[in-house]
Amino acid sequence: MRLIASATLRNRVLGVSAVLLLFVIAGYAAVFVSIHGGVTDAARAAMTQYPGDRVQALCSLVDCQTCSLAERKRAVWALGQLRDPRALPILMKYYTRQQCDHASDVCQHELQKAVEAIQRTYPLWLGYRDLATR
């Protein structure tokens, strides 16, 4: 009897563990798909305004002085997600390491995150990286 109870408990623990693992994997996939959609939307919007591939267009959008700060911030975020080294010069142009002035310039914290994402080498599965651009 004790052996049957032990096997039943083990099977339940394994079943619950498997379900939790599936939820974690599904959550990771959902986040990945959401980020991919955001990057794709930001890149498409930039490419309708500026020439070149999406990294070049997003860089032009970051450099645009007549564009809204929200558009520029979104472009910074997308470049950080793409992690393409070609974006570093334009990001560094605006990354002053000073306190943020959200009323007149792109957020320094967002620029810092984008620059760090590009400069670091993550394992491919840790974080978003758009394989279609490689």
N, C-alpha and C positions, 0 to 999 in steps of 0.2 A: 504494500500500500504506500509506504514511504517513497519507494522508487518511482511509482506512478505520479505522485504529487510533485516530486522533484523534477521529473521530465516535463510535466505540465507547466510548472513555473518557468522552467528554462525556455520552453516553446513560447510562452507568453512574453517573456522578456525579449526574446529574439524577434518576435512579431512586432512588438512595440518599437524596438530599435530600428527595424527595417522601415516601418512607417515613418518614424522621425527622420531617418536618413532620406527617404523620398521627399519629405517636406522641405528639408534643407536644400536638396538638389533642385527641386521645383522653384524654391525661392531664389536661389542663385540664378537660375535660368530666366526667371521673370525680371530680375534686376538687369541682367545682361541684355535682354530684349528691349527693356525700357530705355537703357542708355543708348543702345544702337539706334533706336528710333529717334531719340533726341539729337544725337550727333548727325544722323542723316537729315533730319529736318533743318538743323542749323546750317549744315553744309549746303543744302539745296537753296536755302534763302540767300546765303552768301554768294552762291554761284549765279543767281539771277541778277545780282548787282555787279559782280566783279569777274574778270576773266581768270582763266587758269584752272587747275584742279582744285579740289575742295580745300586743301591746306593753304594754297595760295589765296583763294577767295576768302577764307576765314581770316587769314593774316591781313588782307586788305581791309576787311571789316573791322578788325581790332584797331587798325590805324586810321580809320575814318573819323574825322573830327566833326562831321555833320550828322553822323548816325547817333541814335539814342544810346545811352549808357547801358540799357538793358540788352540791346542787340550786341553791343561790344562785349559785355560780360558773358553773354551766351556763347559768343565766338571764342572767348578765352577758355571757357569751360570745354567746348568741343575740341579745341586744339589740345588741351590737357588730356582729354580722353583718347584722342588719336595718337598721342605721344610721338609725333613726327618731329625729329630734330630740326627740320627746316623752319619750324615755328619759333625756335628759341630767340633769334635776333629781334623779332618784333615784340615778343613777350618781354624780353629784357629791356627793350626801349622804354616800356611803361612801368616796369617793376623797379620802384625806387626804394623799397623797404621802409618807406615812411608810413605814418599813420594814414589810414584810409580817409579819403574825402569823397564820399559817395555822391555828393551833389555835383561834383565837377570832373571826376576822373574814375577810371575803372578800379574796382576793388583790389587793393594790394594783396589781400588774403587769397582771392581767387587767382591772381597772377602767380603768387607763391606756389599754390597747389599745382597749377598747370606746369610751371617750370620744374618743380620737383618731380612731377609725374614723368616728364620727358627725360630728365637727367638720370632717374633711377632705372635700374634694370630689375623688373619684377619677373617672377615666373609667369609664363603666359596665362595660366589659369587664375592667377591672382589679380583680378581687376579686368577691366574692359580693354580690349585692343582690337581694332577693326582689321581683320585679316584681309579684307577686300582691297585695302590700300597698299598692301605689300606686294 
